[in-house]
């Protein structure tokens, strides 16, 4: 309670761009590879982040950094994928493990909607 308080303003979108650009370079340096994310990829990521539902009032730099590091990790593990393929995908596949749809649905018969 007796410590000084420093009021900080929110980072602008331009400042967030510079931040994720530096994070991209740090990640590439840490894992010893040449960064493959382009200027357009970074802009696409920020566009997706800032256009999420509720982003105008509830998005923080911490959330953007977390999402960006997750994206860069996924791209590092899946170099054949693009940013648009990862962020633009609305379909999710469930690993069935060789089960048919009937076998999967039979596990949930007891549940009611």
N, C-alpha and C positions, 0 to 999 in steps of 0.2 A: 504494500500500500504506500510505502514511502519512496519507492523507486520512481524515477522520472518516466513519463509516458511519451513515446514518440508516435505521433499520428502519421500514418503512411497512407498515401493515396493508392488506389487500385492501379495495377499495371495496365497500360494501354494495349491494344491489339498489336501495335508495332513492337512494343517492348516484349510481348509474349512471343512474337515471331523470333526476335533475336535470342530470347531465352531458349526456345526449343531448337534453334539452329545450333546453339552452343552445346546443348544436351546431346544432339545428334553427333557432334564432333567428339564429345567426351566418350560416348558409348562406343564409337568406332575406334577411338584410341585405346579404350579399355580392353576391347576384344580383338584388337589388331586387324582391322579391315578398313577398306576405303569406304567412306560413307556413300550410300547409293540414293538416299532420299534427295530429291531435287527441290528446287524452289517451289514448283507447282505442287509437289507432294506435301510440303509443309503448309502451304496455303490451303490445300484441300483439307488437311487435318484440322487446322484452325477453323475453317468454315464449318466443318461438321461439329466441332466442339461448341462454337458460339451459336449454332442454330439448333442445339438440343432444346427440348422442352424445359422451360424454367431457367435456361442459361442466362437470361437477361437479369435475373435477380439472385440466382443461387450459385453461379459458377465461381470457383476460386482458382487462383494459380496452382494451388496444391492439386486440385482435381485434374487440371490440364496437364501438369507435369506427370502425375501418376498415369493418366491415359496415354500420354506420349511415350513414356518409358515402356509401358506394356506393348504398345504398337511396335516400337523399335525392337523389342525382344522377340515378338512374333515374326517380324520381318527377318531378323537375324536367323531364326530357326527355320524359316520357310522362304528362302531367297527367291523361289519361283513365283511367289505371290506379289501383288502390287498393293499399294496403299488403298486404292479404290476397291480392289477385290475384298480386302479385309474390312474396311469401314463401310462399304456399300452393300455388304451382304446382309439380307434380311432373313435368309433361310438358314436354319440350323438343323443339322442331321444328328440323329440319335444313333449311337453305336448299338446295333441290334445283337451282335454276337451270334449270327446265324439263326436267330429266332424269327418266326413268322409273325405277322401283325396280329393274328388270332391268339398266339401264345403270349404276346406282350400284353394285349388287352385283357386276357383272362386273369392276369395278375391283379387287375384293378377292378374286377367285377363288383367287389363288395363296397366300393366307394360310390356315393351318389353325388350328382351335381346339383 
